[in-house]
Amino acid sequence: MIEIKKKEGESPNAFLYRFTKKIQQSGVLKEAKKRRTYVRPANKTNRRASAAYRANKKVEIEKQRKLGK
């Protein structure tokens, strides 16, 4: 749990900046965004098919790059 107390004479903008910085450093926001949606793990067949597609696409792009397109 992150606890931030406002310093005496601190402006609301400075306090908000300090709070935002502390939240980002703690990783709370990143974790919350990650947990927002659940991604079902892909099965073995789909992973292999996806990997093969990416490999073929990579080769195709490299050929096009060599041809200057």
Buried (B, 14 or more C-beta within 10 A) or exposed (E): EEEEEEEEEEEEEEBEEBEEEEBEEEEEEEEEEEEEEEEEEEEEEEEEEEEEEEEEEEEEEEEEEEEEE
